[in-house]
Amino acid sequence: MGRVGSYKLGSNTGWTNKGNLTTAEAALAADEMDTATADKLINTIKFVAIGNPYAVLLRVRSDGTEDDSNVIQIYQAKDADYYSRVAQLTCLQGAAQYADTYFTDSITPAEENPILDGEESLNTLADQIGTYYWRTLGNNKFLITVSTLTSTTVYVDARFLYE
């Protein structure tokens, strides 16, 4: 599959790169869930929502080879409160390309928090762009780690959805 033509990340699409991960970090331990501690962790992506989004739509890219499997952990919090886990996602790299990276085409959740109503895209055709969606329930801080890193770098793109 060829490069995506004139697509520009963040241009009229709402997608922005929230950060890149190059080192695996274990899931947050019980004594790391408070925002003061978790926000100091180095190998994480942290971002804050402006306003009060209803949900977050996430997609993952990596620079490995097709079918590389990276596992990410997603957490959310409200201001200075404790983080809670949204989900653990296994992200299988496909062949749809953006610049020098490839989109995840298959996302398999585990350990989802059911109250957040997380949903993964079900791509029945290989090499489509997979996404994951979850409700924020008023939370505005998000933290992502990669607990299993098969590629060299994992890139996380997100956009906020408002009602």
C-alpha positions in Angstrom: 0.0 0.0 0.0 1.4 3.4 -0.9 1.9 6.5 1.1 -1.1 8.6 2.1 -1.0 11.5 -0.4 -1.4 15.0 0.9 -2.6 14.1 4.3 -1.2 16.3 7.1 -1.6 15.2 10.7 -3.7 17.7 12.5 -4.9 19.6 9.4 -8.7 19.8 9.4 -8.8 16.2 10.7 -8.7 16.7 14.4 -5.9 14.1 14.7 -2.8 15.2 16.6 0.2 13.2 17.6 0.2 13.1 21.4 3.7 11.6 21.7 6.0 8.8 20.8 7.2 5.9 23.0 10.6 4.2 22.5 11.0 2.4 25.8 8.7 -0.2 27.4 7.2 0.8 30.8 5.3 -1.6 33.0 1.7 -1.0 33.7 1.3 1.5 36.6 1.8 -0.1 40.0 -0.6 0.6 42.9 1.7 3.2 44.3 2.1 5.1 41.0 -1.6 5.8 40.3 -1.7 9.2 41.9 -1.2 12.0 39.4 1.8 13.6 41.2 3.8 10.3 40.9 2.5 9.1 37.5 3.1 12.5 35.9 6.8 12.3 36.8 7.3 9.0 34.9 9.5 9.4 31.9 8.5 6.7 29.5 4.9 7.8 29.1 2.7 10.0 26.9 0.7 12.5 28.9 -1.9 14.9 27.4 -4.8 17.1 28.7 -8.1 17.8 27.1 -9.3 21.3 26.6 -12.9 21.7 27.7 -15.0 18.6 28.4 -14.7 16.0 25.7 -17.3 13.3 25.6 -14.8 10.7 24.3 -11.3 10.1 23.0 -10.6 8.4 19.6 -7.2 6.9 19.5 -5.1 5.3 16.7 -1.6 3.9 16.9 1.3 3.9 14.4 4.7 2.3 14.6 7.9 2.0 12.6 8.4 -1.8 12.7 7.3 -4.4 10.2 3.9 -5.7 9.4 2.3 -7.7 12.2 4.6 -6.3 14.9 2.6 -6.5 18.1 2.9 -3.6 20.6 0.9 -3.4 23.9 -0.2 -0.1 25.3 -1.8 0.8 28.6 -4.3 3.7 28.8 -5.1 5.7 31.9 -7.3 8.7 32.6 -7.8 11.1 35.6 -9.6 14.2 36.5 -7.1 17.1 37.3 -5.0 16.0 40.4 -7.0 12.9 41.2 -5.8 9.3 40.8 -5.4 7.7 37.4 -7.5 4.7 36.6 -6.9 2.2 33.8 -9.1 2.5 30.7 -7.7 -0.5 28.9 -4.8 -2.6 27.8 -4.6 -2.8 24.0 -2.6 -5.1 21.8 -1.9 -3.2 18.6 -1.0 -5.2 15.5 0.9 -3.2 12.8 -0.6 -3.2 9.4 0.7 -1.9 6.0 -1.3 1.4 5.7 1.5 4.0 5.7 1.8 7.5 7.0 5.3 9.1 6.3 7.8 6.5 7.7 5.3 4.8 10.0 2.5 2.3 9.7 -1.0 2.4 11.2 -2.2 -0.4 13.5 -4.8 -2.3 11.7 -6.0 -4.6 14.5 -6.6 -3.5 18.1 -7.4 -6.2 20.7 -8.4 -4.9 24.1 -7.9 -6.6 27.4 -8.7 -5.5 30.9 -11.1 -2.8 29.7 -13.0 -0.7 32.3 -16.6 -1.5 31.3 -18.0 1.8 32.6 -16.0 3.7 30.0 -17.6 1.8 27.1 -14.4 1.3 25.1 -14.9 0.1 21.5 -12.3 -1.0 19.0 -12.8 -0.8 15.3 -13.5 -4.2 13.8 -11.7 -4.2 10.5 -12.5 -7.3 8.6 -10.2 -6.3 5.8 -6.4 -6.4 6.4 -4.4 -3.2 6.4 -7.2 -0.8 7.4 -6.6 1.9 10.0 -7.7 0.6 13.4 -9.0 2.9 16.1 -10.1 2.7 19.8 -12.8 4.9 21.4 -13.7 5.4 25.0 -15.9 7.8 27.0 -14.1 10.2 29.3 -16.8 10.6 31.9 -15.5 14.0 32.8 -11.8 13.0 33.0 -9.4 15.4 31.3 -5.9 13.9 31.8 -4.6 10.9 29.9 -1.5 8.8 30.3 -0.3 6.1 27.9 2.6 3.6 28.2 3.8 0.8 26.0 4.3 -2.3 28.1 5.4 -4.5 25.3 7.5 -2.8 22.5 8.2 -4.9 19.4 8.8 -1.9 17.1 11.4 0.8 17.7 8.9 3.6 18.2 5.1 3.7 18.9 3.3 6.9 17.9 0.0 7.7 19.5 -2.5 10.0 17.6 -5.8 11.1 19.3 -8.7 13.4 18.8 -11.3 14.5 21.3 -15.0 14.1 20.5 -17.4 16.6 21.8 -21.2 16.4 22.0 
